[in-house]
Amino acid sequence: MVLWLKGYRIVARRLRTPRGEIDIIARRQTILAIVEVKARRHAYDAAGAVSARQRQRLEQAASTFLARKPTYASHSVRFDVVIVAPWQLPRHVTDAWRSGL
Protein backbone atom coordinates (compact mmCIF):
# COMPACT_ATOMS: atom_id res chain seq x y z
CA MET A 1 0.00 0.00 0.00
CA VAL A 2 2.81 2.42 0.86
CA LEU A 3 4.32 1.93 -2.60
CA TRP A 4 1.01 2.50 -4.33
CA LEU A 5 0.52 5.77 -2.43
CA LYS A 6 3.95 6.91 -3.64
CA GLY A 7 2.97 6.35 -7.27
CA TYR A 8 4.46 2.91 -7.86
CA ARG A 9 2.72 0.31 -9.98
CA ILE A 10 3.07 -3.24 -8.66
CA VAL A 11 4.49 -5.48 -11.39
CA ALA A 12 4.74 -8.71 -9.37
CA ARG A 13 4.25 -10.07 -5.86
CA ARG A 14 5.91 -13.12 -4.32
CA LEU A 15 7.77 -13.84 -7.52
CA ARG A 16 9.58 -17.17 -7.31
CA THR A 17 12.60 -17.81 -9.49
CA PRO A 18 15.08 -20.69 -9.42
CA ARG A 19 17.53 -18.29 -7.76
CA GLY A 20 15.25 -16.92 -5.03
CA GLU A 21 12.01 -15.14 -4.23
CA ILE A 22 11.23 -11.45 -4.61
CA ASP A 23 8.52 -10.08 -2.34
CA ILE A 24 7.48 -7.15 -4.58
CA ILE A 25 8.58 -5.72 -7.90
CA ALA A 26 7.28 -2.20 -8.42
CA ARG A 27 7.72 0.34 -11.21
CA ARG A 28 7.55 4.11 -11.23
CA GLN A 29 8.46 5.81 -14.50
CA THR A 30 11.87 4.33 -15.42
CA ILE A 31 12.69 2.92 -11.97
CA LEU A 32 12.18 -0.76 -11.26
CA ALA A 33 12.23 -1.36 -7.50
CA ILE A 34 13.01 -4.82 -6.19
CA VAL A 35 11.45 -4.73 -2.72
CA GLU A 36 12.13 -6.94 0.27
CA VAL A 37 9.42 -6.74 2.96
CA LYS A 38 10.55 -7.23 6.54
CA ALA A 39 8.07 -7.58 9.39
CA ARG A 40 9.38 -7.45 12.93
CA ARG A 41 8.07 -6.68 16.38
CA HIS A 42 10.05 -3.41 16.39
CA ALA A 43 10.90 -1.33 13.32
CA TYR A 44 14.52 -0.92 14.39
CA ASP A 45 14.93 -4.73 14.33
CA ALA A 46 13.76 -4.91 10.72
CA ALA A 47 16.09 -2.18 9.48
CA GLY A 48 19.15 -4.45 9.57
CA ALA A 49 17.34 -7.69 8.84
CA VAL A 50 18.45 -8.09 5.21
CA SER A 51 21.66 -10.09 5.40
CA ALA A 52 24.41 -10.12 2.79
CA ARG A 53 23.27 -13.58 1.70
CA GLN A 54 19.67 -12.39 1.24
CA ARG A 55 20.88 -9.38 -0.75
CA GLN A 56 22.86 -11.68 -3.02
CA ARG A 57 19.84 -13.97 -3.54
CA LEU A 58 17.61 -10.97 -4.33
CA GLU A 59 20.14 -9.67 -6.84
CA GLN A 60 20.31 -13.07 -8.53
CA ALA A 61 16.50 -13.36 -8.59
CA ALA A 62 16.26 -9.84 -10.04
CA SER A 63 18.77 -10.78 -12.72
CA THR A 64 16.63 -13.81 -13.64
CA PHE A 65 13.48 -11.65 -13.77
CA LEU A 66 15.17 -9.08 -16.02
CA ALA A 67 16.41 -11.80 -18.36
CA ARG A 68 12.84 -13.06 -18.72
CA LYS A 69 11.31 -9.59 -19.16
CA PRO A 70 13.31 -7.59 -21.71
CA THR A 71 10.69 -4.80 -21.61
CA TYR A 72 12.36 -3.61 -18.38
CA ALA A 73 15.90 -3.58 -19.82
CA SER A 74 15.97 0.21 -20.05
CA HIS A 75 14.78 0.71 -16.45
CA SER A 76 17.08 1.61 -13.57
CA VAL A 77 17.01 -1.21 -11.02
CA ARG A 78 16.93 -0.29 -7.36
CA PHE A 79 16.75 -2.43 -4.22
CA ASP A 80 14.34 -1.19 -1.54
CA VAL A 81 13.06 -2.46 1.79
CA VAL A 82 9.61 -1.99 3.32
CA ILE A 83 9.63 -2.28 7.10
CA VAL A 84 6.41 -3.40 8.77
CA ALA A 85 5.94 -3.28 12.55
CA PRO A 86 2.80 -3.47 14.70
CA TRP A 87 1.07 -0.18 15.46
CA GLN A 88 3.28 1.73 13.00
CA LEU A 89 2.84 2.81 9.44
CA PRO A 90 4.97 0.81 6.97
CA ARG A 91 8.28 2.50 6.23
CA HIS A 92 9.73 2.49 2.71
CA VAL A 93 13.54 2.58 2.59
CA THR A 94 14.58 3.52 -0.94
CA ASP A 95 17.88 2.40 -2.41
CA ALA A 96 18.68 0.22 0.60
CA TRP A 97 21.80 -1.16 -1.13
CA ARG A 98 23.57 -0.96 -4.48
CA SER A 99 24.06 -3.75 -6.95
CA GLY A 100 25.95 -4.21 -10.17
CA LEU A 101 22.73 -4.80 -12.18
GROMACS elastic network, one bead per residue, 0.5 to 0.9 nm:
[ bonds ]
;  ai    aj funct       b0    kb
    1     4     6  0.51042   500
    1     5     6  0.62859   500
    1     6     6  0.87496   500
    1    90     6  0.85964   500
    2     5     6  0.52313   500
    2     6     6  0.64633   500
    2     8     6  0.88965   500
    2    82     6  0.84756   500
    2    89     6  0.85800   500
    2    90     6  0.66703   500
    2    91     6  0.76667   500
    2    92     6  0.71712   500
    3     6     6  0.50959   500
    3     7     6  0.65721   500
    3     8     6  0.53591   500
    3     9     6  0.77277   500
    3    10     6  0.80688   500
    3    26     6  0.77258   500
    3    82     6  0.88565   500
    3    92     6  0.76006   500
    4     7     6  0.52229   500
    4     9     6  0.62944   500
    4    10     6  0.74789   500
    4    26     6  0.88367   500
    5     8     6  0.72940   500
    6    28     6  0.88485   500
    7    27     6  0.86146   500
    7    28     6  0.64496   500
    8    26     6  0.58594   500
    8    27     6  0.53358   500
    8    29     6  0.82728   500
    8    33     6  0.88775   500
    9    25     6  0.86587   500
    9    26     6  0.54313   500
    9    27     6  0.51497   500
    9    28     6  0.62678   500
   10    13     6  0.74749   500
   10    24     6  0.71720   500
   10    25     6  0.60902   500
   10    27     6  0.64067   500
   10    28     6  0.89868   500
   11    24     6  0.76288   500
   11    25     6  0.53815   500
   11    26     6  0.52328   500
   11    27     6  0.66558   500
   12    15     6  0.62428   500
   12    22     6  0.85069   500
   12    23     6  0.81017   500
   12    24     6  0.57372   500
   12    25     6  0.50846   500
   12    26     6  0.70568   500
   13    16     6  0.89961   500
   13    22     6  0.72306   500
   13    23     6  0.55363   500
   13    25     6  0.64717   500
   13    26     6  0.88176   500
   14    21     6  0.64260   500
   14    22     6  0.55857   500
   14    24     6  0.61742   500
   14    25     6  0.86406   500
   15    20     6  0.84569   500
   15    21     6  0.55165   500
   15    22     6  0.51171   500
   15    23     6  0.64543   500
   15    24     6  0.73153   500
   15    25     6  0.81729   500
   15    61     6  0.88087   500
   15    65     6  0.87432   500
   16    19     6  0.80489   500
   16    20     6  0.61187   500
   16    22     6  0.65414   500
   16    23     6  0.87318   500
   16    61     6  0.80116   500
   17    20     6  0.52637   500
   17    21     6  0.59211   500
   17    22     6  0.81314   500
   17    61     6  0.59942   500
   17    62     6  0.87925   500
   17    64     6  0.70458   500
   17    65     6  0.75565   500
   18    21     6  0.81905   500
   18    61     6  0.75194   500
   18    64     6  0.82292   500
   19    57     6  0.64629   500
   19    58     6  0.80822   500
   19    60     6  0.59555   500
   19    61     6  0.51056   500
   19    62     6  0.88458   500
   19    64     6  0.74503   500
   20    54     6  0.89102   500
   20    57     6  0.56598   500
   20    58     6  0.64409   500
   20    59     6  0.89359   500
   20    60     6  0.72590   500
   20    61     6  0.51948   500
   20    62     6  0.87377   500
   21    57     6  0.79518   500
   21    58     6  0.69903   500
   21    61     6  0.65137   500
   21    62     6  0.89445   500
   22    25     6  0.71239   500
   22    34     6  0.70428   500
   22    35     6  0.69835   500
   22    36     6  0.67086   500
   22    58     6  0.64039   500
   22    61     6  0.68770   500
   22    62     6  0.75763   500
   23    34     6  0.79172   500
   23    35     6  0.61096   500
   23    36     6  0.54497   500
   23    37     6  0.63218   500
   24    33     6  0.80407   500
   24    34     6  0.62125   500
   24    35     6  0.50016   500
   24    36     6  0.67195   500
   24    37     6  0.77952   500
   25    32     6  0.69911   500
   25    33     6  0.57039   500
   25    35     6  0.60006   500
   25    36     6  0.89940   500
   25    62     6  0.89744   500
   26    31     6  0.82546   500
   26    32     6  0.58467   500
   26    33     6  0.51083   500
   26    34     6  0.66878   500
   26    35     6  0.74950   500
   27    30     6  0.71268   500
   27    31     6  0.56492   500
   27    33     6  0.60869   500
   27    34     6  0.89384   500
   27    75     6  0.88014   500
   28    31     6  0.53281   500
   28    32     6  0.67219   500
   28    33     6  0.81114   500
   29    32     6  0.82171   500
   29    75     6  0.83601   500
   30    72     6  0.84892   500
   30    74     6  0.74376   500
   30    76     6  0.61695   500
   30    77     6  0.87525   500
   31    75     6  0.54199   500
   31    77     6  0.60638   500
   31    78     6  0.70474   500
   32    72     6  0.76752   500
   32    75     6  0.59934   500
   32    76     6  0.59136   500
   32    78     6  0.61629   500
   32    79     6  0.85589   500
   33    76     6  0.83187   500
   33    77     6  0.59416   500
   33    79     6  0.56850   500
   33    80     6  0.63188   500
   33    94     6  0.85046   500
   33    95     6  0.84845   500
   34    58     6  0.79004   500
   34    59     6  0.86462   500
   34    62     6  0.71098   500
   34    77     6  0.72386   500
   34    78     6  0.61041   500
   34    80     6  0.60452   500
   34    81     6  0.83264   500
   35    58     6  0.89190   500
   35    78     6  0.84426   500
   35    79     6  0.59686   500
   35    81     6  0.53083   500
   35    82     6  0.68846   500
   36    50     6  0.81037   500
   36    58     6  0.82188   500
   36    79     6  0.78609   500
   36    80     6  0.64199   500
   36    82     6  0.63269   500
   36    83     6  0.86353   500
   37    80     6  0.86799   500
   37    81     6  0.57402   500
   37    83     6  0.60931   500
   37    84     6  0.73464   500
   38    43     6  0.89887   500
   38    46     6  0.57507   500
   38    47     6  0.80501   500
   38    49     6  0.71822   500
   38    50     6  0.80537   500
   38    81     6  0.71817   500
   38    82     6  0.62205   500
   38    83     6  0.50691   500
   38    84     6  0.60625   500
   38    85     6  0.85391   500
   39    42     6  0.83821   500
   39    43     6  0.79059   500
   39    45     6  0.89222   500
   39    46     6  0.64246   500
   39    82     6  0.83951   500
   39    83     6  0.59848   500
   39    85     6  0.57427   500
   39    86     6  0.85336   500
   40    43     6  0.63197   500
   40    44     6  0.84441   500
   40    45     6  0.63412   500
   40    46     6  0.55273   500
   40    49     6  0.89575   500
   40    83     6  0.77975   500
   40    84     6  0.65160   500
   40    85     6  0.54186   500
   40    86     6  0.78892   500
   41    44     6  0.88730   500
   41    45     6  0.74186   500
   41    46     6  0.82154   500
   41    84     6  0.84479   500
   41    85     6  0.55493   500
   41    86     6  0.63981   500
   42    45     6  0.54600   500
   42    46     6  0.69341   500
   42    84     6  0.84381   500
   42    85     6  0.56308   500
   42    86     6  0.74482   500
   43    46     6  0.52654   500
   43    47     6  0.65150   500
   43    83     6  0.64152   500
   43    84     6  0.67108   500
   43    85     6  0.53864   500
   43    86     6  0.84897   500
   43    88     6  0.82182   500
   43    90     6  0.89462   500
   43    91     6  0.84676   500
   44    47     6  0.53055   500
   44    48     6  0.75638   500
   44    83     6  0.88864   500
   45    48     6  0.63708   500
   45    49     6  0.66844   500
   46    50     6  0.79088   500
   46    82     6  0.89631   500
   46    83     6  0.60868   500
   46    84     6  0.77427   500
   46    85     6  0.81932   500
   47    50     6  0.76657   500
   47    81     6  0.82682   500
   47    82     6  0.89425   500
   47    83     6  0.68930   500
   47    93     6  0.87546   500
   48    51     6  0.74416   500
   50    53     6  0.81019   500
   50    54     6  0.59735   500
   50    55     6  0.65615   500
   50    81     6  0.85049   500
   51    54     6  0.51527   500
   51    55     6  0.62386   500
   51    56     6  0.86533   500
   52    55     6  0.50522   500
   52    56     6  0.62078   500
   52    57     6  0.87021   500
   53    56     6  0.51025   500
   53    57     6  0.62755   500
   53    58     6  0.86691   500
   54    57     6  0.50386   500
   54    58     6  0.61032   500
   54    59     6  0.85343   500
   55    58     6  0.51001   500
   55    59     6  0.61389   500
   55    60     6  0.86327   500
   55    79     6  0.87986   500
   55    97     6  0.82831   500
   55    99     6  0.89567   500
   56    59     6  0.51039   500
   56    60     6  0.62350   500
   56    61     6  0.86200   500
   56    99     6  0.89308   500
   57    60     6  0.50903   500
   57    61     6  0.60820   500
   57    62     6  0.84942   500
   58    61     6  0.50097   500
   58    62     6  0.59823   500
   58    63     6  0.84742   500
   58    79     6  0.85822   500
   59    62     6  0.50423   500
   59    63     6  0.61453   500
   59    64     6  0.87031   500
   59    79     6  0.84118   500
   59    99     6  0.70933   500
   59   100     6  0.86392   500
   59   101     6  0.76780   500
   60    63     6  0.50186   500
   60    64     6  0.63346   500
   60    65     6  0.87195   500
   61    64     6  0.50719   500
   61    65     6  0.62344   500
   61    66     6  0.86740   500
   62    66     6  0.61181   500
   62    67     6  0.85394   500
   62    77     6  0.87123   500
   62   101     6  0.84770   500
   63    66     6  0.51671   500
   63    67     6  0.61887   500
   63    68     6  0.87406   500
   63   101     6  0.71930   500
   64    67     6  0.51287   500
   64    68     6  0.63865   500
   64    69     6  0.87533   500
   65    68     6  0.51881   500
   65    69     6  0.61647   500
   65    70     6  0.89238   500
   66    69     6  0.50044   500
   66    70     6  0.61752   500
   66    71     6  0.83398   500
   66    72     6  0.65878   500
   66    73     6  0.67212   500
   67    70     6  0.62150   500
   67    73     6  0.83576   500
   69    72     6  0.61217   500
   69    73     6  0.75860   500
   70    73     6  0.51290   500
   70    74     6  0.84093   500
   71    74     6  0.74488   500
   71    75     6  0.85833   500
   72    75     6  0.53091   500
   72    76     6  0.85198   500
   73    76     6  0.82113   500
   76   101     6  0.86564   500
   77    99     6  0.85268   500
   77   101     6  0.68492   500
   78    94     6  0.78291   500
   78    95     6  0.57166   500
   78    96     6  0.81680   500
   78    97     6  0.79526   500
   78    98     6  0.72686   500
   78    99     6  0.79354   500
   78   101     6  0.87889   500
   79    94     6  0.71303   500
   79    95     6  0.52825   500
   79    96     6  0.58309   500
   79    97     6  0.60538   500
   79    98     6  0.69848   500
   79    99     6  0.79170   500
   80    92     6  0.72678   500
   80    93     6  0.56536   500
   80    95     6  0.51177   500
   80    96     6  0.50464   500
   80    97     6  0.74720   500
   81    91     6  0.81928   500
   81    92     6  0.60338   500
   81    93     6  0.51280   500
   81    94     6  0.67469   500
   81    95     6  0.80345   500
   81    96     6  0.63427   500
   82    90     6  0.65407   500
   82    91     6  0.55130   500
   82    93     6  0.60707   500
   82    94     6  0.85521   500
   83    89     6  0.87937   500
   83    90     6  0.55929   500
   83    91     6  0.50362   500
   83    92     6  0.64777   500
   83    93     6  0.76960   500
   84    88     6  0.73572   500
   84    89     6  0.71959   500
   84    91     6  0.66894   500
   85    88     6  0.56959   500
   85    89     6  0.75073   500
   85    90     6  0.69875   500
   85    91     6  0.88774   500
   86    89     6  0.81956   500
   88    91     6  0.84590   500
   93    96     6  0.59975   500
   94    97     6  0.86062   500
   95    98     6  0.69203   500
   98   101     6  0.86537   500
